[in-house]
Amino acid sequence: MHSKRGLSDVVTTVLIILLVVAAVASIWVFIQPTLKSAGSRLTNGASNSTRFPISGTARQASLSAAFNLEDGSEQVCTSPPVPCSIGGMASQSDTIGGDSIPNPSASPGTTGTSTSTSASSPSSLYQTSTGASVARYNQSTSVLSLSEGVHYLVLPKDPSDRSLNSLFPSVPTQTAFSILRADVWQTRTSTGQGFTNNPSPGLQAGEGFMFEVKREYSFVVQGPALDAPVSVQLNAGQNLFGVPYCPGSFSYSASDVLKELSSLNKPCTIIAKPAVISSAEEWYSTDALYQAPGIENDFMLNRIGSYRLTCGSSMSAFAWTPQCE
């Protein structure tokens, strides 16, 4: 009797052990794919990459790259030169020359290997961004592509027809176009038939403008390619301007602009890279007493970006031609 009871206890113990093993095996089968997926993401994210905060302007100095915090988001970029994929566009944001020159063979949404090419190369791509909004210009096709959002731009060509519907064909409804003239913003909003009226005179070469689109928008920039720096009309107060052409390699900073204007005895002391949020705006000033929200920084200009320049009230309007030095 005792022998049978002992055998029964052994069988019960073995059965319990088998049930536990089966339960553990079932749980492992369930969680194994999840663990493998997480491990793969960690490995891929850590290999050969550096994490930088995204900014409208990324500068490369020597063998390092720096992105200034603009909208709080982050972008993973490989080692300099810094090819990134931002807003679904293959890009290298604003290298030391102010131009974005990704691999022309990279398709949208992929990361291309960047090489240092001449700014005049027909295969060059140029990119600028305002927060999460990205604008990219393909010099070989003359196509300017904009993501949804706010953009501060300058046209990289000198079109003969400066009317808004000619410059921006088939523009999305409710697109806002704004220019800053004589310290006053002028805004036009598109309807289903495009823009119903135009600023007078029309958009000038080198004149910056703000463009807010409700969806992605691409268009062909009309007009001949620029082959010399263009003159920009500057007034007392605030101006929005761009430098769409400099000969040779484009390397023109905020301090270069203010230094050049100072040599002409022009009281322009503040230059800023506009942002949707003032605390994200990069600015540089030769006035030691000037303070503003945002990031004080001697940033590089971009060939398709526009910048806000503040000049003293005593200055008379004049046409400035950048010397690009």
Secondary structure as GFF3:
##gff-version 3
##sequence-region A 1 325
A	DSSP	alpha_helix	2	46	.	.	.	ID=ss1
A	DSSP	beta_strand	50	53	.	.	.	ID=ss2
A	DSSP	beta_strand	58	61	.	.	.	ID=ss3
A	DSSP	beta_strand	64	67	.	.	.	ID=ss4
A	DSSP	beta_strand	74	77	.	.	.	ID=ss5
A	DSSP	beta_strand	83	86	.	.	.	ID=ss6
A	DSSP	beta_strand	89	92	.	.	.	ID=ss7
A	DSSP	beta_strand	125	130	.	.	.	ID=ss8
A	DSSP	beta_strand	133	138	.	.	.	ID=ss9
A	DSSP	beta_strand	143	146	.	.	.	ID=ss10
A	DSSP	beta_strand	149	153	.	.	.	ID=ss11
A	DSSP	alpha_helix	164	167	.	.	.	ID=ss12
A	DSSP	beta_strand	176	181	.	.	.	ID=ss13
A	DSSP	beta_strand	184	189	.	.	.	ID=ss14
A	DSSP	beta_strand	209	213	.	.	.	ID=ss15
A	DSSP	beta_strand	217	220	.	.	.	ID=ss16
A	DSSP	beta_strand	232	234	.	.	.	ID=ss17
A	DSSP	beta_strand	237	241	.	.	.	ID=ss18
A	DSSP	alpha_helix	254	263	.	.	.	ID=ss19
A	DSSP	beta_strand	268	273	.	.	.	ID=ss20
A	DSSP	three_ten_helix	278	280	.	.	.	ID=ss21
A	DSSP	beta_strand	282	285	.	.	.	ID=ss22
A	DSSP	beta_strand	295	296	.	.	.	ID=ss23
A	DSSP	beta_strand	307	311	.	.	.	ID=ss24
A	DSSP	beta_strand	318	320	.	.	.	ID=ss25
###
